[in-house]
């Protein structure tokens, strides 16, 4: 059993109630992967799969259920009761294992994280709504620690594979950002795929986290061509869009926002011609907006005005009104920044005070 109750801070970008922040009554931190915040680094001690028998039943088909529901209807009928779901029963089973202290897989662990997507029934009840079933769900025993330099070096040596590896990478990047550990910027840059692999549809969760960490720690680890290449991906021709009728990319919103912010802070006027080409030619809304905002920061606000005259897009007014998704600050400030993002879409001039805005 863990020595002390686990209490975690919520991820800055997620709302309260969406993550598991404290350990259970057993003292162990046992939860599903999608509920783990990225604010605390942990070691992976080993596999701790749920490969156990559980009981399934419908709400009223066991003798004691009606009495239990009558005694506490808000709990059982209010939408929060999940003990009857087989995969959730794994959490309770492992709480008992922690209390018993006789499962070698849990020795020295603070808790277990399960991959809900791996849940499957391995032995069923022939279609009956009640009875015993055997389930399998991947799980890992974890220990919350502060990472060592060797831990972080190993973490950044390869891209993550399983869901637990993704969670550990996110937690490691959070620690690196919070401690301004710029010595890891080069390793982070090496993990980001080339532009052709992360075009408008290629910015998955891992790539976005890496990109934001790089922009926060050391933007120079990616030169101007790197950041410009991210914006240029929006020039890709699509079947249902053209430069005067831009569409929204499903996964690429953060990437052009970050790249545009870095270029806006560079103060490099030699970037203006390529940014102007991208702003006019891109068929993707986020890339067009990011390029136009960067141009405005580099002394060319007229480009945004001209684009606004050519296209009809409800969100294009964000150029002048300040879209909260495209707040630019110099230097770039990530979602993990202790003070949060700046307000009102202000872009501070490079090498000036925070109060001076473009």
PECOR-V882955 format. One record per backbone hydrogen bond with DSSP energy under -0.5 kcal/mol. NH is the residue of the N-H (numbers start at 1). CO is the residue of the C=O. If there is no record, write none. Layout:
BEGIN
nh=NH co=CO
nh=NH co=CO
END
This chain:
BEGIN
nh=8 co=21
nh=14 co=11
nh=18 co=15
nh=20 co=35
nh=21 co=19
nh=23 co=6
nh=24 co=28
nh=27 co=24
nh=29 co=110
nh=30 co=28
nh=31 co=112
nh=33 co=114
nh=35 co=32
nh=36 co=33
nh=37 co=20
nh=37 co=35
nh=43 co=143
nh=45 co=43
nh=45 co=141
nh=46 co=141
nh=48 co=139
nh=50 co=137
nh=51 co=49
nh=52 co=135
nh=54 co=133
nh=56 co=131
nh=61 co=58
nh=65 co=62
nh=66 co=62
nh=68 co=64
nh=69 co=65
nh=70 co=66
nh=71 co=67
nh=72 co=68
nh=72 co=69
nh=75 co=72
nh=76 co=72
nh=77 co=73
nh=78 co=74
nh=81 co=75
nh=85 co=82
nh=88 co=85
nh=89 co=85
nh=90 co=86
nh=90 co=87
nh=91 co=88
nh=92 co=88
nh=93 co=89
nh=94 co=90
nh=95 co=91
nh=96 co=92
nh=97 co=93
nh=98 co=94
nh=99 co=95
nh=100 co=96
nh=101 co=97
nh=102 co=97
nh=104 co=102
nh=106 co=103
nh=107 co=104
nh=109 co=106
nh=110 co=142
nh=111 co=142
nh=112 co=29
nh=113 co=140
nh=114 co=31
nh=115 co=138
nh=116 co=114
nh=118 co=115
nh=119 co=116
nh=120 co=136
nh=122 co=120
nh=122 co=134
nh=123 co=134
nh=128 co=125
nh=131 co=56
nh=133 co=54
nh=134 co=123
nh=135 co=52
nh=135 co=133
nh=136 co=120
nh=137 co=50
nh=140 co=113
nh=141 co=46
nh=142 co=111
nh=143 co=43
nh=145 co=41
nh=152 co=148
nh=153 co=149
nh=154 co=150
nh=155 co=151
nh=156 co=152
nh=157 co=154
nh=158 co=155
nh=165 co=162
nh=166 co=162
nh=167 co=163
nh=168 co=164
nh=169 co=165
nh=170 co=166
nh=171 co=167
nh=172 co=168
nh=173 co=169
nh=174 co=170
nh=175 co=171
nh=176 co=172
nh=177 co=173
nh=178 co=174
nh=179 co=175
nh=180 co=177
nh=181 co=176
nh=182 co=180
nh=184 co=181
nh=185 co=182
nh=188 co=184
nh=189 co=185
nh=190 co=186
nh=191 co=187
nh=191 co=188
nh=192 co=188
nh=192 co=189
nh=197 co=194
nh=198 co=194
nh=198 co=195
nh=202 co=199
nh=204 co=202
nh=208 co=204
nh=209 co=205
nh=210 co=206
nh=211 co=207
nh=212 co=208
nh=213 co=209
nh=214 co=210
nh=215 co=211
nh=216 co=212
nh=217 co=213
nh=218 co=214
nh=221 co=218
nh=222 co=219
nh=223 co=221
nh=226 co=223
nh=227 co=223
nh=228 co=224
nh=229 co=225
nh=230 co=226
nh=231 co=227
nh=232 co=228
nh=233 co=229
nh=234 co=231
nh=235 co=232
nh=236 co=233
nh=241 co=238
nh=242 co=245
nh=245 co=242
nh=247 co=283
nh=251 co=200
nh=256 co=252
nh=257 co=253
nh=258 co=254
nh=259 co=255
nh=260 co=256
nh=261 co=257
nh=262 co=258
nh=263 co=259
nh=264 co=260
nh=265 co=261
nh=266 co=262
nh=266 co=263
nh=267 co=263
nh=269 co=267
nh=271 co=268
nh=272 co=269
nh=275 co=271
nh=276 co=272
nh=277 co=273
nh=278 co=274
nh=279 co=275
nh=280 co=276
nh=281 co=277
nh=282 co=278
nh=283 co=234
nh=284 co=234
nh=285 co=247
nh=285 co=283
nh=288 co=284
nh=289 co=285
nh=290 co=286
nh=291 co=287
nh=292 co=288
nh=293 co=289
nh=294 co=290
nh=295 co=291
nh=296 co=292
nh=297 co=293
nh=298 co=294
nh=299 co=296
nh=300 co=295
nh=303 co=300
nh=305 co=301
nh=306 co=302
nh=307 co=303
nh=308 co=304
nh=309 co=305
nh=310 co=306
nh=310 co=307
nh=311 co=307
nh=312 co=244
nh=313 co=311
nh=316 co=313
nh=317 co=314
nh=318 co=315
nh=319 co=316
nh=320 co=317
nh=321 co=317
nh=322 co=318
nh=323 co=318
nh=326 co=323
nh=327 co=324
nh=328 co=326
nh=337 co=334
nh=340 co=337
nh=346 co=343
nh=348 co=346
nh=349 co=356
nh=352 co=349
nh=356 co=353
nh=357 co=355
nh=358 co=347
END
